[in-house]
Amino acid sequence: MGMNYEARQVDNVTILDVSGRIDVGVALAFGAGAGVPLLEVIRDFAKRGQHNIVLNLRDVTYIDSSGIGDLVSSATTLRKGGGDLRIVNPGGVVQKLLSVTRVDTVIDVKLDETSAVQAFSKPEAR
């Protein structure tokens, strides 16, 4: 099973509810089997002026090294545009991987969606 996502807007923040697996660079599948890497999806939103993105990973069952790379590259892309990336609700395996790879020191991981959205209105020290 690949990845799927649904996008929704809360104030000036785009929330992507992601499900499935983020792996081998083909992170998000939509339509009839057409695969698109997570990084490309994020870049597409950024090109449309949506630079504040929250990834809801509640329903992500697996992420590999290419998926981790897509997360870091996505954060870099959004920051260059004046925005940022936040992660919420990573499950046990995903949370452990974010911690082991120290991605959680580069990308803000919040406990819930409300805190992630509110964090975009507060200055952040990194």
C-alpha positions as CSV (number, residue, x, y, z in Angstrom):
1,M,0.0,0.0,0.0
2,G,1.3,3.4,-0.9
3,M,0.5,6.8,0.6
4,N,-2.6,8.9,0.4
5,Y,-3.4,12.4,1.7
6,E,-6.2,14.8,2.1
7,A,-5.5,18.6,2.4
8,R,-7.4,21.0,4.4
9,Q,-6.9,24.6,5.5
10,V,-7.0,26.1,9.0
11,D,-6.3,29.8,8.9
12,N,-3.0,30.2,7.0
13,V,-1.9,26.6,7.6
14,T,-2.3,23.7,5.3
15,I,-2.9,20.4,7.0
16,L,-2.1,17.2,5.2
17,D,-3.7,14.1,6.7
18,V,-1.4,11.4,5.5
19,S,-2.0,7.7,5.6
20,G,-0.1,4.5,4.5
21,R,3.6,4.3,4.0
22,I,6.2,7.0,3.2
23,D,8.9,5.0,1.4
24,V,11.2,4.7,-1.5
25,G,10.6,8.3,-2.5
26,V,7.1,7.5,-3.7
27,A,5.4,8.8,-0.6
28,L,2.0,9.9,-1.8
29,A,-0.2,8.1,-4.2
30,F,-3.4,9.6,-5.6
31,G,-5.6,8.8,-8.6
32,A,-5.2,5.5,-10.3
33,G,-1.9,4.4,-8.9
34,A,0.1,7.5,-9.9
35,G,2.8,8.0,-7.3
36,V,4.2,11.4,-6.3
37,P,7.0,11.8,-3.7
38,L,6.1,13.7,-0.6
39,L,8.7,16.4,-1.4
40,E,7.0,17.1,-4.7
41,V,3.6,17.4,-3.0
42,I,5.1,19.9,-0.5
43,R,6.8,21.9,-3.3
44,D,3.5,22.1,-5.2
45,F,1.8,23.6,-2.1
46,A,4.7,26.0,-1.7
47,K,4.5,27.1,-5.3
48,R,0.9,28.0,-4.6
49,G,1.9,30.2,-1.7
50,Q,1.1,27.7,1.0
51,H,4.3,27.7,3.1
52,N,3.0,26.7,6.5
53,I,2.2,23.0,6.5
54,V,1.3,20.5,9.2
55,L,1.7,16.8,8.4
56,N,-0.7,14.7,10.4
57,L,1.0,11.3,10.5
58,R,-1.5,9.5,12.7
59,D,-2.3,6.9,10.0
60,V,1.3,6.5,8.6
61,T,2.4,2.9,9.3
62,Y,5.9,3.1,8.0
63,I,8.6,5.5,6.9
64,D,12.0,4.7,5.4
65,S,15.2,6.7,4.9
66,S,13.9,8.3,1.6
67,G,10.8,9.4,3.5
68,I,12.9,10.9,6.2
69,G,14.9,12.7,3.6
70,D,11.7,14.0,2.0
71,L,10.6,15.4,5.4
72,V,13.9,17.3,5.9
73,S,14.0,18.6,2.3
74,S,10.4,19.7,2.6
75,A,11.1,21.7,5.8
76,T,14.1,23.3,4.0
77,T,11.9,24.2,1.0
78,L,9.2,25.7,3.2
79,R,11.6,27.7,5.3
80,K,13.2,29.2,2.2
81,G,9.7,30.5,1.4
82,G,9.2,32.0,4.8
83,G,7.2,29.2,6.3
84,D,7.8,25.9,8.1
85,L,6.8,22.3,8.5
86,R,5.3,20.8,11.6
87,I,4.5,17.1,12.4
88,V,1.7,15.9,14.5
89,N,0.4,12.5,15.8
90,P,3.3,10.3,14.7
91,G,2.5,6.7,15.7
92,G,4.9,4.6,17.8
93,V,7.2,3.3,15.1
94,V,7.3,6.6,13.2
95,Q,7.9,8.6,16.4
96,K,10.8,6.3,17.3
97,L,12.3,6.7,13.9
98,L,12.0,10.5,14.1
99,S,13.7,10.4,17.4
100,V,16.5,7.9,16.4
101,T,17.3,9.9,13.3
102,R,17.0,13.2,15.3
103,V,14.6,14.6,12.7
104,D,12.6,15.7,15.7
105,T,15.4,18.2,16.5
106,V,15.1,19.7,13.0
107,I,11.3,19.6,12.5
108,D,9.0,20.5,15.3
109,V,6.8,17.6,16.4
110,K,3.7,18.6,18.3
111,L,1.3,16.5,20.3
112,D,-1.8,17.8,18.6
113,E,-3.0,19.7,15.6
114,T,-4.1,22.8,17.6
115,S,-0.6,23.3,19.1
116,A,0.9,22.9,15.6
117,V,-1.3,25.5,14.0
118,Q,-0.8,27.9,16.9
119,A,3.0,27.5,16.7
120,F,2.9,29.2,13.3
121,S,1.8,32.4,15.0
122,K,4.7,32.3,17.5
123,P,8.3,33.1,16.8
124,E,10.4,30.0,17.0
125,A,14.0,29.7,18.1
126,R,16.0,26.9,16.4
